[in-house]
Structure formats: C-alpha cells, structure tokens
Amino acid sequence: MAAAALHAPPQALGWRGGLAYGSLAAPLAFVSLPLYVNLPYHYATVLGLPLPALGAVMLGVRALDAFIDPALGRLADRLLRRGTGPAWRAMAVGSALLALAFAALWQPPWREAARATAWLAATLLACTLAYSTVGILHQSWGTRWGGGPALRARVAGWREGGTLAGVLLAAVLPAWLGWPATSLALAVLLALGLAGLYRLQAPVLTPVPAAAAEPTGGPSAWRQPAFRRLLAVFMLNGIANAVPATLLPFFIADRLEAPAWQAPLLLAYFGAAVIGLPAWVRAAGRWGVAPTWRAGMLASVLAFAATPWLAAGDGAAFALVCLCSGLALGADLALPGALLTGVIHRGGAGGRDEGAYLGWWTCATKLNLALAAGLALPLLAAAGYRSGTSDAAGLQALAWAYGGLPCLLKLAAAAALWRAERRHPDWKDRE
C-alpha cells in the first residue's frame, strides 16, 4: 500500500462493513467494564485491600497509562500511513498481550496485601497499555473515513454497538462462569474481532499530496480551539460517567443491600442503551450531533436525579433508573466520537494524524477514570464509608457521591457544550 494514502470514506456503510469494523469493539468493551466496575470491588472484598490503597493504584496506573496514550496515537498514525496491514498486525500483537494480562489480573498468586497490590499494579498497567494500543488503532481506522455528520454517526454507531454487545457479555459472564472462563471468552472475542477487521484491510485508497501526508504531530491537536473545547466537554461528561461506574458495586451491595442484583441491573442498563443507540444516531442526522448529545446529557440527569434518595429495598426503583439512564447512554457513546471526527477533518488533519488526536482523546478518557477512582474512593473513606458498612453517615456519603455528583457534572458538561456550539455552529450541522 502507498505510504501516503487515505481510506476513501464509504458512501454507504452497509451492515456487513459496519459489523466487520465494529466487531473488535466488543472485546475491548468486554475488558473495560470489569476493569472499571468489577476490579476495585473484587480486590476490596475478595482480597481485602483497603480503599485508599486501591484508589492510589487505580489513580497511578491509569494516569501513567493516560499520559502514554498520545505517544500511542502517534504510533497509530505511523502504522496507518504504511497501510492497514501493519496496523492490523500491531492490533493482533496487542490483543494477545491484552488477553494474557487480563487473565493474570484476576488470579494473583499472593493474597498478602503488599504483594497483591504490586500484582494489581503490574497486570493492570500491562492490560491498559495493550487495551489503549488496540483501541486507538481501531478508532483511528474508522476516523479516517471522515464523511458527513450522518456517516460519522453511523461509523461511531457501529463501533459503539459492538461496545454495547461486549459490555452486555461482560455484565453477566463473570457472575455466571467466573473469571477464568471469562478470560477465555475474551481471547475468543478478540480473535473474532481481528478476523472481522481483516476483511477491511484493503479498502479503496485515495492519494494524498506529499506535503499533506507528512505527520503534524501531537501538538497540532492543541492548536485547534474546537478540539480543546470539545475535549473539555468530553472530560466533564466523562467524569460524570466514571464516578458511578466506579461506585456501582458498592452502591448496590451496601446502599441497596442487593448484591445479587448487580448483573441483572447492568443488563438492564446496557440493554436499554442497545435499544436507544440507533435512535440517537438517527436524531443526530436530523437535528445535529451536538444538540442531540446535549439532549442526551439532560435526559441522563432527569433519569438519575432520584438516585441519592434510594435506600435498602429500593432495587426495583433503581432498576427503573437503570433502564431510563441506559436509554440516554447511547448519546454519550456515539455522538462525541462523531463530533471528534468532524473536528479532525475540518481542522485539516484528516488522513495525517487522527491517531494524535485520538491519543489525547483516549488520554482524557483514562484521566476521567483515574480521577473517579483515585479521588472518589479515598474521599469516601475519609467520609466514614467502608465496604460492607452499615453506618448511616457513610452510606449517605456513598449515595450522594454515586448519584448527586454525576448530575452536577452532567449539567456543567451540557452548559459547556451549549457555549461551544455558539462558537462552532458547524457542530449543529445535519446531513
């Protein structure tokens, strides 16, 4: 393949191409849910690690991983400029490392706190680095197609549809089969996803002028005001999503006193997102990407607002909250990526350094999760909450951290997006 080449955007992304592209998103999401939801609870309850130590490990590893992502983005650009074959092979190597590290993560050879903490840090870092490499390459691949708002939303929709399929599996398999079988399932899904993506190794290519083919490097992303504003909105909204993701098992087990409900509630949440995702993609084509995303944020706040007042025995009410907030989740999944693709291509970066943009984008995602775990868990411990506690003050602190703080952050993100739309009217463009 020519070194200076771009993928020609598919004018109509059919279901076969969409499925081939989105198939690798399923195992990536299959990894992400356990890492961000199950892992802190597993090490706190099964291995007895204290919350401050867990928070420190999560913050340190995820922050380090986040700051490596821009370099991984530049690596993705170099690989994709050489063609999709080298990029696919790099994803295959990263997927093998990811499967091995994920399996090791849940089977520490020591139960003593210090050694278990060191094992957690080492295997989590290997897992997240492999995850980031594969994920950035996969998203860069689809981002290079560009296209209008509706096509960008469809590409993101197929990717996030695969994400939701992986999340649904990850929500139930650990409880049903245990972590060894779940790790094996991940390896199978990665192999199937790579096989699907292999079908797209030889897309139609369009020559790019030699001068335009030169990489502009990571800093080019920060020279784009639109990217800076979009990233600020994405981080506010991302922290709003990451806090409840980190605290969900604690909330269900200790506040609702319904630990057996976790898998069904996750199924309800992500199942509703599967149903709602196509509607959000269609709405973006009709009303514009940014206004639709903002509507999704507000819908999420309305769905989640009653959560701090739920208590033991309110599992059915919380299931309704999960269904309604899950329907709103589709906007957060498909639409930020569609906006980012537009920002990249309008900024003149299309075909040269999508990976650099996506490296910073993934870095922001990791920082959201790092801050959520690294700050929320120690702050809850300082407020008197302990895993398994029945202390009223600690449980109330948990309820407000889980349900109240995300609503405030979502409202701040919606306001920031509204202000950014006024500076960038093209964010409201329709097909």
C-alpha positions as CSV (number, residue, x, y, z in Angstrom):
1,M,0.0,0.0,0.0
2,A,1.2,3.5,-0.7
3,A,2.7,5.3,2.2
4,A,0.7,8.5,1.6
5,A,-2.8,7.2,1.4
6,L,-6.2,7.8,2.9
7,H,-9.1,5.5,3.1
8,A,-11.9,6.7,0.9
9,P,-15.0,7.2,3.0
10,P,-17.6,4.6,2.3
11,Q,-20.6,6.5,1.0
12,A,-22.9,3.9,2.5
13,L,-21.7,1.9,5.4
14,G,-23.7,-1.4,4.9
15,W,-24.3,-3.8,7.7
16,R,-21.5,-6.2,6.6
17,G,-18.9,-3.5,6.6
18,G,-20.3,-2.0,9.8
19,L,-20.2,-5.4,11.5
20,A,-16.7,-6.1,10.3
21,Y,-15.5,-2.8,11.7
22,G,-17.5,-2.9,14.9
23,S,-16.6,-6.5,15.8
24,L,-13.3,-5.6,17.5
25,A,-15.1,-3.0,19.7
26,A,-16.9,-5.8,21.5
27,P,-13.9,-7.5,23.2
28,L,-12.4,-4.0,24.0
29,A,-15.6,-3.1,25.9
30,F,-15.6,-6.6,27.3
31,V,-12.3,-5.7,29.0
32,S,-13.3,-2.2,30.0
33,L,-16.4,-2.9,32.1
34,P,-14.6,-5.4,34.5
35,L,-11.6,-3.0,34.8
36,Y,-13.7,0.0,35.8
37,V,-16.6,-1.6,37.6
38,N,-15.6,-5.1,38.9
39,L,-11.9,-4.7,39.7
40,P,-12.0,-2.3,42.6
41,Y,-14.8,-4.2,44.3
42,H,-13.1,-7.6,43.6
43,Y,-9.8,-6.5,45.2
44,A,-11.6,-4.8,48.1
45,T,-13.9,-7.6,49.1
46,V,-12.2,-10.8,47.9
47,L,-8.6,-9.8,48.7
48,G,-9.3,-7.3,51.4
49,L,-7.3,-4.4,50.0
50,P,-8.1,-1.1,51.7
51,L,-9.9,1.6,49.7
52,P,-7.1,4.2,49.9
53,A,-4.6,1.7,48.6
54,L,-6.9,0.7,45.8
55,G,-7.6,4.3,44.9
56,A,-3.8,5.1,44.8
57,V,-3.1,2.1,42.5
58,M,-6.0,3.0,40.2
59,L,-5.0,6.7,40.0
60,G,-1.4,6.0,39.5
61,V,-1.7,3.2,36.8
62,R,-4.5,4.9,34.9
63,A,-2.7,8.3,35.0
64,L,0.5,6.8,33.7
65,D,-1.4,4.9,31.0
66,A,-3.2,8.1,30.1
67,F,0.0,10.1,29.5
68,I,1.4,7.3,27.3
69,D,-1.7,7.5,25.0
70,P,-0.5,10.5,22.9
71,A,2.6,8.6,22.0
72,L,0.5,5.6,21.1
73,G,-1.6,7.9,18.9
74,R,1.5,9.0,17.0
75,L,2.4,5.3,16.6
76,A,-1.0,4.6,15.2
77,D,-0.5,7.4,12.6
78,R,2.8,6.0,11.5
79,L,1.4,2.5,11.2
80,L,-1.7,3.6,9.2
81,R,0.4,5.7,6.9
82,R,2.2,2.5,6.0
83,G,-1.1,0.8,5.3
84,T,-3.8,-1.2,7.1
85,G,-1.7,-4.4,7.1
86,P,0.9,-3.1,9.6
87,A,-1.8,-1.6,11.7
88,W,-3.7,-4.9,11.8
89,R,-0.6,-6.8,12.8
90,A,0.0,-4.4,15.6
91,M,-3.5,-4.9,16.8
92,A,-3.0,-8.7,16.7
93,V,0.1,-8.4,19.0
94,G,-1.7,-6.0,21.3
95,S,-4.7,-8.3,21.5
96,A,-2.5,-11.3,22.5
97,L,-0.9,-9.2,25.3
98,L,-4.3,-8.0,26.4
99,A,-5.8,-11.5,26.7
100,L,-2.8,-12.7,28.8
101,A,-2.7,-9.7,31.1
102,F,-6.5,-9.8,31.7
103,A,-6.4,-13.4,32.7
104,A,-3.5,-12.7,35.1
105,L,-5.2,-9.7,36.6
106,W,-7.9,-11.8,38.3
107,Q,-5.6,-14.6,39.6
108,P,-3.0,-13.0,41.9
109,P,-0.6,-15.7,43.2
110,W,-0.4,-13.9,46.6
111,R,-3.2,-12.8,49.0
112,E,-0.9,-10.8,51.2
113,A,-1.8,-7.1,50.8
114,A,1.5,-5.7,49.7
115,R,2.2,-8.3,47.1
116,A,-1.4,-8.4,45.8
117,T,-1.2,-4.6,45.4
118,A,2.0,-4.9,43.4
119,W,0.5,-7.7,41.2
120,L,-2.6,-5.5,40.6
121,A,-0.4,-2.5,39.6
122,A,1.7,-4.6,37.2
123,T,-1.0,-6.6,35.5
124,L,-3.4,-3.6,35.3
125,L,-0.7,-1.5,33.6
126,A,0.0,-4.2,31.0
127,C,-3.7,-4.7,30.4
128,T,-4.5,-1.0,30.0
129,L,-1.5,-0.3,27.7
130,A,-2.5,-3.2,25.4
131,Y,-6.1,-2.0,25.5
132,S,-5.1,1.5,24.6
133,T,-2.9,0.4,21.7
134,V,-5.6,-1.7,20.1
135,G,-8.3,0.8,20.9
136,I,-6.5,3.8,19.4
137,L,-5.6,1.9,16.2
138,H,-9.2,0.7,15.9
139,Q,-10.8,4.1,16.3
140,S,-8.2,5.8,14.0
141,W,-9.1,3.3,11.3
142,G,-12.7,4.3,11.3
143,T,-12.0,8.0,11.8
144,R,-10.0,8.2,8.6
145,W,-13.2,7.6,6.6
146,G,-14.5,11.0,7.5
147,G,-17.7,11.9,5.7
148,G,-20.7,14.0,6.7
149,P,-22.4,14.1,10.1
150,A,-24.8,11.2,9.4
151,L,-22.0,8.9,8.1
152,R,-19.7,9.8,11.0
153,A,-22.6,9.0,13.4
154,R,-23.1,5.6,11.6
155,V,-19.4,4.7,11.9
156,A,-19.4,5.6,15.5
157,G,-22.7,3.8,16.0
158,W,-21.4,0.5,14.6
159,R,-18.3,0.9,16.8
160,E,-20.4,1.7,19.9
161,G,-22.9,-1.0,19.0
162,G,-20.0,-3.5,19.3
163,T,-19.1,-1.8,22.5
164,L,-22.5,-2.4,24.0
165,A,-22.5,-6.1,22.9
166,G,-19.2,-6.6,24.7
167,V,-20.5,-4.8,27.8
168,L,-23.6,-6.9,27.9
169,L,-21.5,-10.1,27.8
170,A,-19.1,-8.7,30.4
171,A,-22.0,-7.8,32.7
172,V,-23.2,-11.5,33.0
173,L,-20.3,-13.8,32.2
174,P,-18.2,-13.2,35.4
175,A,-21.1,-13.9,37.7
176,W,-22.2,-17.0,35.7
177,L,-18.9,-18.5,34.7
178,G,-16.2,-17.0,36.9
179,W,-13.0,-15.1,35.9
180,P,-11.1,-18.0,34.2
181,A,-13.9,-18.7,31.8
182,T,-14.5,-15.0,31.3
183,S,-10.8,-14.6,30.4
184,L,-11.1,-17.4,27.8
185,A,-14.2,-15.8,26.3
186,L,-12.2,-12.5,25.9
187,A,-9.5,-14.3,23.9
188,V,-12.1,-15.8,21.6
189,L,-13.8,-12.4,21.1
190,L,-10.5,-10.8,20.3
191,A,-9.8,-13.4,17.7
192,L,-13.2,-13.0,16.1
193,G,-12.9,-9.2,16.1
194,L,-9.5,-9.3,14.4
195,A,-10.9,-11.7,11.8
196,G,-13.7,-9.2,11.1
197,L,-11.3,-6.3,10.8
198,Y,-9.1,-8.3,8.5
199,R,-11.9,-8.0,5.9
200,L,-11.3,-4.3,5.8
201,Q,-7.5,-4.5,5.3
202,A,-7.7,-3.5,1.6
203,P,-10.1,-0.5,1.3
204,V,-10.2,1.8,-1.7
205,L,-7.4,4.3,-1.3
206,T,-7.2,7.9,-2.4
207,P,-3.8,9.5,-2.9
208,V,-2.8,12.4,-0.7
209,P,-0.4,15.2,-1.8
210,A,3.1,14.5,-0.4
211,A,3.2,17.7,1.6
212,A,-0.2,16.9,3.2
213,A,1.0,13.3,4.0
214,E,3.6,14.5,6.5
215,P,2.6,14.0,10.1
216,T,1.9,17.2,12.0
217,G,2.4,15.5,15.4
218,G,0.5,15.6,18.6
219,P,0.7,19.3,19.4
220,S,-1.4,20.0,16.3
221,A,-4.5,18.9,18.2
222,W,-4.0,21.5,20.8
223,R,-3.7,24.3,18.2
224,Q,-7.3,23.6,17.3
225,P,-9.7,25.7,19.6
226,A,-12.6,23.3,18.5
227,F,-10.6,20.3,19.8
228,R,-9.8,22.0,23.1
229,R,-13.4,22.9,23.7
230,L,-14.7,19.5,22.7
231,L,-12.2,17.8,25.0
232,A,-13.2,20.0,27.9
233,V,-16.9,18.9,27.4
234,F,-15.9,15.3,27.0
235,M,-13.9,15.3,30.2
236,L,-16.7,16.9,32.3
237,N,-19.2,14.4,30.9
238,G,-16.7,11.5,31.2
239,I,-16.1,12.1,34.9
240,A,-19.8,12.2,35.4
241,N,-20.0,8.8,33.9
242,A,-16.9,7.4,35.5
243,V,-17.8,8.1,39.1
244,P,-21.0,6.0,39.2
245,A,-19.2,3.3,37.1
246,T,-16.5,3.0,39.9
247,L,-19.0,3.1,42.8
248,L,-21.8,1.0,41.3
249,P,-20.9,-2.4,43.0
250,F,-20.5,-0.6,46.4
251,F,-23.9,1.2,45.9
252,I,-25.8,-1.9,45.0
253,A,-24.2,-4.1,47.8
254,D,-24.2,-1.6,50.7
255,R,-26.8,1.1,49.9
256,L,-29.5,-1.1,48.2
257,E,-28.4,-4.3,50.1
258,A,-29.0,-6.2,46.9
259,P,-25.6,-7.6,45.6
260,A,-27.3,-10.3,43.6
261,W,-29.0,-7.6,41.5
262,Q,-25.7,-6.4,40.0
263,A,-25.7,-8.5,36.9
264,P,-29.4,-8.0,36.1
265,L,-29.1,-4.3,36.6
266,L,-26.1,-4.0,34.3
267,L,-28.0,-6.0,31.7
268,A,-31.0,-3.6,32.0
269,Y,-28.7,-0.6,31.8
270,F,-26.7,-1.7,28.7
271,G,-29.7,-3.5,27.1
272,A,-31.6,-0.2,27.2
273,A,-28.5,1.5,25.6
274,V,-28.6,-1.0,22.8
275,I,-32.2,-0.2,22.2
276,G,-31.7,3.6,22.4
277,L,-28.4,3.8,20.3
278,P,-30.0,3.7,16.8
279,A,-32.5,6.4,17.8
280,W,-29.7,8.7,18.9
281,V,-27.8,8.1,15.7
282,R,-30.9,8.9,13.6
283,A,-31.6,12.0,15.8
284,A,-28.1,13.3,15.2
285,G,-28.7,13.1,11.4
286,R,-31.9,15.1,11.8
287,W,-31.2,17.7,14.5
288,G,-27.4,17.9,14.5
289,V,-24.8,16.0,16.5
290,A,-24.1,18.5,19.3
291,P,-27.7,19.4,20.1
292,T,-28.6,15.7,20.2
293,W,-25.7,14.9,22.6
294,R,-26.8,17.8,24.8
295,A,-30.3,16.4,24.9
296,G,-28.9,13.0,25.9
297,M,-27.0,14.6,28.8
298,L,-30.1,16.3,30.1
299,A,-32.1,13.1,29.7
300,S,-29.5,11.3,31.8
301,V,-29.7,13.9,34.6
302,L,-33.5,13.5,34.7
303,A,-33.2,9.7,34.8
304,F,-30.6,9.8,37.6
305,A,-31.7,12.6,39.8
306,A,-33.7,10.5,42.3
307,T,-30.8,8.1,42.9
308,P,-29.4,9.7,46.1
309,W,-32.7,9.1,47.9
310,L,-32.8,5.4,47.2
311,A,-32.1,3.0,50.1
312,A,-32.3,-0.6,51.1
313,G,-35.2,-2.3,49.4
314,D,-35.4,0.1,46.5
315,G,-33.9,-2.3,44.0
316,A,-37.0,-2.2,41.7
317,A,-36.9,1.7,41.7
318,F,-33.2,1.6,40.9
319,A,-33.9,-0.9,38.0
320,L,-36.2,1.8,36.5
321,V,-33.4,4.3,36.9
322,C,-31.0,1.9,35.1
323,L,-33.5,1.5,32.2
324,C,-34.1,5.2,31.7
325,S,-30.4,6.2,32.1
326,G,-29.4,3.4,29.8
327,L,-31.7,4.8,27.1
328,A,-29.8,8.1,27.4
329,L,-26.4,6.4,27.3
330,G,-26.5,5.9,23.6
331,A,-25.9,9.7,23.1
332,D,-22.7,9.5,25.1
333,L,-21.5,6.5,23.2
334,A,-22.0,7.5,19.5
335,L,-22.0,11.3,19.4
336,P,-18.8,12.5,21.0
337,G,-16.8,10.4,18.5
338,A,-18.8,11.7,15.6
339,L,-18.1,15.3,16.7
340,L,-14.4,14.5,17.1
341,T,-14.2,13.1,13.6
342,G,-15.7,16.4,12.3
343,V,-13.3,18.5,14.3
344,I,-10.3,16.4,13.0
345,H,-11.3,16.7,9.3
346,R,-12.3,20.4,9.5
347,G,-9.0,21.1,11.2
348,G,-7.2,19.8,8.1
349,A,-5.8,16.7,9.9
350,G,-7.8,14.1,8.0
351,G,-5.6,11.3,6.8
352,R,-2.4,12.5,8.6
353,D,-2.7,12.5,12.4
354,E,-6.0,11.1,13.5
355,G,-4.1,9.0,15.9
356,A,-2.5,12.0,17.6
357,Y,-6.0,13.5,18.2
358,L,-7.3,10.1,19.4
359,G,-4.3,9.6,21.7
360,W,-5.2,12.8,23.6
361,W,-8.8,11.8,23.4
362,T,-8.1,8.4,25.0
363,C,-5.8,10.1,27.5
364,A,-8.7,12.2,28.6
365,T,-10.9,9.1,29.0
366,K,-8.3,7.4,31.2
367,L,-7.8,10.6,33.3
368,N,-11.6,10.6,33.8
369,L,-11.5,7.1,35.1
370,A,-8.3,7.7,37.1
371,L,-9.8,10.7,38.8
372,A,-13.0,8.9,39.5
373,A,-11.3,6.0,41.3
374,G,-8.4,7.9,42.7
375,L,-10.4,10.6,44.3
376,A,-13.8,9.1,45.0
377,L,-12.6,6.0,46.9
378,P,-10.3,7.9,49.3
379,L,-12.8,10.7,49.8
380,L,-15.5,8.2,50.7
381,A,-13.1,6.5,53.1
382,A,-12.5,9.9,54.7
383,A,-16.3,10.5,55.0
384,G,-16.6,7.3,57.0
385,Y,-17.6,4.8,54.3
386,R,-16.1,1.3,54.4
387,S,-17.0,-1.6,52.1
388,G,-19.7,-3.7,53.8
389,T,-20.5,-0.9,56.3
390,S,-24.0,-0.2,57.8
391,D,-23.0,3.2,59.1
392,A,-25.7,5.7,58.1
393,A,-23.4,8.6,57.5
394,G,-21.1,6.5,55.4
395,L,-23.9,5.2,53.3
396,Q,-25.4,8.6,52.8
397,A,-22.0,9.9,51.6
398,L,-21.9,6.9,49.2
399,A,-25.4,7.8,47.9
400,W,-24.5,11.4,47.2
401,A,-21.2,10.5,45.6
402,Y,-22.8,7.9,43.4
403,G,-26.0,9.8,42.4
404,G,-25.6,13.5,43.2
405,L,-22.1,14.4,42.0
406,P,-22.6,12.9,38.5
407,C,-25.8,15.0,37.9
408,L,-23.9,18.2,38.7
409,L,-21.1,17.3,36.4
410,K,-23.5,16.4,33.6
411,L,-25.2,19.8,33.9
412,A,-21.8,21.5,33.7
413,A,-20.9,19.5,30.6
414,A,-24.2,20.4,28.9
415,A,-23.7,24.1,29.6
416,A,-20.1,23.9,28.3
417,L,-21.3,22.1,25.1
418,W,-24.0,24.8,24.6
419,R,-21.4,27.5,24.9
420,A,-19.1,25.7,22.4
421,E,-21.9,25.3,19.9
422,R,-22.2,29.1,19.7
423,R,-18.5,29.3,18.7
424,H,-18.7,26.4,16.3
425,P,-22.0,26.4,14.5
426,D,-20.9,23.5,12.3
427,W,-21.3,21.2,15.3
428,K,-25.1,21.6,14.7
429,D,-24.8,20.6,11.1
430,R,-27.2,17.9,9.8
431,E,-26.7,15.6,6.8
